[in-house]
Amino acid sequence: MQHYESEAIINIGVGKDIGIRDLAELVKEVVGYPGAIQFDTSKPDGTLQKLLDVSRLQALGWQARISLRKGIKSTYQWYLDHQGRFRQT
């Protein structure tokens, strides 16, 4: 992006869609949460698809090197390693 000079917006993402339920299940698995996930079906679902168009980014030669699972896992591990630093007393 240091050499990107267009005013066009660049979306950052991997170009793959994942449903909220699938994402919740993935997070549950990664963090080892043993409980059930509950959804409030009385609330609106919102936008059915939240997939970003990453074609401009890919045209610049960029591709994600970290999978969603690996990114969640490393972020969770970072949180576990640093959580004591952010707690208020």
C-alpha angles and dihedrals in degrees: 000000000000088000099037109116105169122108091221115116117252117210115213115216145095098265095242126114125224127185122237092245092050091048091049091050091049092051090045091053096045095050094040096239107172098194132093124268113230126197124200101228091185089074124079117264094227121211109002094218126032098179116140122219103241097173093114091052092048090047087060088057098255122140130170113258097190124066120227091249092051092046093051091045094051092044091051091048090050089052092051091049094049107028094105090060093062102043116111117226 
